[in-house]
Amino acid sequence: MVMQNSIKVSGRVEATLKDRFGNIVGNRVRRNLVVNTGLSQIVDLLQALSPRQVKFIELGAGSTSVAAGDSALTDDVLKTNFVTD
């Protein structure tokens, strides 16, 4: 018997703009694509096949449409440390 499992991963980005006093002046939520290399790393982590941890996330912008096979950003906008415990 063959057992097949699947997971569904989606990305969501929320940006909050604050003024110099800390008051929220804007908020945007957008869907984001998790590319194949990211999906592969998530599966490896879930199956304990990789001792690597997710160390950072990176967001980009550009005029080119994103594709699941992308492995680099055209224009990186934000790169931040991401700690997993």
N, C-alpha and C positions, 0 to 999 in steps of 0.2 A: 504494500500500500504506500502510495506517495502522499505526503502531507504538504500542503502548500499554505503558507501564511503570507499575509500582506499587511503593510502599514500605509497610512496616508499621512503625508507631511505637508503642511502649508506654512507659508511665511506671512507675517503680519508686521508692519512697521507703523509705529505711532510716534509722531513728532509733536512736541509741545513747545510753543514759543512763549517766552516770558519777558516782561519788561525789566528794567534795571532794579525794580523794587520786588521782583519775584511774582508779580501778578500775571496770570495766564492771559495772553492776548490772542492766542490762536492755537488750534489743535487740528491735526490731520492724521487720518488713519488710512493706510493703503495696503493692498495685498502685495506680496512679494514672492517671487519664484525661488524655491530651494533647488539649486542645480544638481546635476547627477553626482558630482564629486561630494557635495554636501550630503546627499542622500546616502551615498556609499559609506561615508564616515559615520553617519548616524546608525546605520545597520551594523557596522563593525563594533561600535560602542555598545549597542544593545546586546550583541552576541558575545561580548567580551573577547573579540578577536584582535582588538587593537588596544595597547596600553596607552595610546595617545589620548589626551584630553583636548577638548575644544578650548583654544587659547584666545581667540579673538573672532569678532564678526566684522564684516566689512560691507558697506553699502555704496552703491555707485549710481551714477546718472549718465545719461548720454542720449544721442539721437538714434542709436542702433537698438533694435528690439532685442530683448534678452531671450536666450534659448537654453534649453535644459542641458545642452552639451558644453556651455561656456565654462571656462576655467579661470578666466581673468576678467577684471572690470575694465571698461573703456576709460571711465573717469571715476576714480574713487572719491567719494564725498566724505565718508566717515569710516574710520577704523578704530575699534575700541576693544579693550581687554574684556574677555568673557570668561568667567571662572566657573568651572563645574566641580562640584564636590560629591 
